[in-house]
Every structure is written in C-alpha cells, then in structure tokens.
C-alpha cells in the first residue's frame, strides 16, 4: 500500500495491494476506528459538499477507508447516496489526475510515483484502443463516447451537437478528462450496493446512523427538475390519479401529493391547475395550502412524507420491487429518472404546452 494507491483507490492495482496484504475487512471495521471515521467522512462529505474531504495522513488509513466507505454506502442502501458518493469520488480523482498532468509543484509534493497520467487511466479503463490522440486533442469512438457521456448534463455532450469524423467524436483535452471522470464514477458505483455480511453491518451501525441522519436533513429534490408522472412511485401515481378523477382526499393524502409535486419542481400555479378539476376545488384555499407547503408563506419548505409515513397513513399503494429497495418516494422517482435516457424523457409541462398549441 502506497501513496498512489491512497490517492487513487479505485485502481485495480490498489485493490490488488489490499488483497495481497491479507486485509480482513470485518476486523478493520470492528477495530480500526481511524479507518471507519475516514470512511464516514468520505460518505458524509459526498452528501453535504460533494467532496470526500481531506485525505488521512496514513496511506493505509486512506486506502482502506475507500472499501469501507463502499460498505457504508451499501449498508445505508439509498440510491441517491450511491450516486452522490460515486460523483464525489470521481470528482476527487479528476482533480488529482488533472493536477498530476499540469502542476509540477503538486507532483513534487506527492512524488512522481504517486501520480497517474492520462495514458495510464486510458489503460486502466481499457480505452486505449478507442481513444486516439490528434493535433487538436483526441478522437473517441462513437460507442465509447456515448457510454461515457450518457450521464453528462448539457446540450454540448449530446451526440447530435458534436462533430463526427469517420465514426469518431473529436474532443478537447479537458473534455477527455471529463469523460475519464465518468469512467471513474462508473467504476466506483459498480456493484453498489454490496451484499454486506451481518457481522459487518452490525459493526457499521453507528456510522450508518450518522449518514441516515444527514440524508433525513437533506433536501432530496434540489436536483430534480423534470416532471414525468409515469415515473412517479405507485403511491403518488395513485394519489395524482385520484385528484384528477375529482375524488376527495384525506388531509394527509392531500399533503403527500401536494408536497411531492412541489418537491419535483411544479409551481403553485401548476399545482392549483391540477386540483382545479376537483368538484370541491377552492382556488384560494388550495393556493394557500400549496404556498405553505412550498415555504412561500411559511418558514419551512416541506418534503413529501417518507415511505414509512405513507404506510402508517394507508397511502402506500401497489408497491413494486423498487419500493422494497428505497425508503422515500423521492428516492424512487430519482432512481427512475436516472434509469431513463435524458433524450427520451418528456416533461409533463412540455406536453401541456404542445397540447395547448395543437388546440
């Protein structure tokens, strides 16, 4: 185990170093508090700041905290946590390898043996035969480009907006580094959540509780800006259908669907319009309640109830397999959005505008 492994723990050689050292993960989580604490910092930092925090002074602690962090993510087992953790690890790796390529002072501080080059990363992810150096940057085979760019936001990454040359996509050096960041992200997320033995799960209960507490305090929806009702969890689809059929909802049910719709990006006006088909609709009261839930007329912006609360009030309806793997309707919706190709998603609001124009 060395500084290179500690800086880039996702490398195959780092994993091999851990295996050759005969590390017993169960013993580590039970006895090595420094490793567990650093793992907790990695995961909590991923949630709160999108960063994994300052590296430990010990290369051993830093390296082992990576597999322990993956275990911690698996014990908590929330889709949003997997995504944010993989993003944070990839961001840290991106910062390090781009610095290794350009900043000689950084190389002097960590030592040449601890650095990783762009060429080495291409070999690590079996990309050498699919990426070609050119005078202006690099060309990437189209299938490889599509695989790595599929989860990148921004129209500039869409293939229709890129130049093509003989089945290859020209990219600049910083763009290739961004694609390599995505390769790291995919490597980190691979296999998560893991199947964790009971003895390790029990030993990780304290840090897992700490992570769950952070998740509970977070606004899970701040990155959701797409409204696709058919991807809503079954409970919210059921409540939305009931509203649109003009059925009377109990107060807890009305709160749940209103908060959910607000959380996924609908405005007060849009929510009021949804309720307007209800025979008992009162615009003034509906607008007041929605503004209150959205935090416009109250000090708190409310989040939709958790799955446990939905079950307690009898609002959990027609649960599917994904429901068994999550504990919040918003986590369900985010998981469904992530599984879809962005180009295939059609926002409900866009459909409404198209229908209005057609009329």
Secondary structure, 3 states (H helix, E strand, C coil): CCHHHHHCCCCHHHHHHHHHCCCCHHHHHHHCHHHHHHHHHHHHHHHHCCCCCCCCCCHHHHHHHHHHHHHHHHHHCCHHHHHHHHHHHHHHHHHHHHHHHHCHHHHHHHCHHHCCCHHHHHHHCCCHHHEEECCCCEEEEHHHHHHHHCCCCCHHHCHHHCCECCCEEEECHHHHHHHHHHHHHHHHHCCCCCCCCHHHHHHCHHHHHHHHHHHHHCCCCCCCCCCCHHHCCHHHHHHHHHHHCCCCCCHHHHHHHHHHHHHCCCCHHHHHHHHCCCCCCCHHHHHHHHHHHCCCCCCCCCCCCEHHHHHHCCCCCCCCCCHHHCCEHHHHHHHHHHHCCHHHCCCHHHHHHHHHHHC
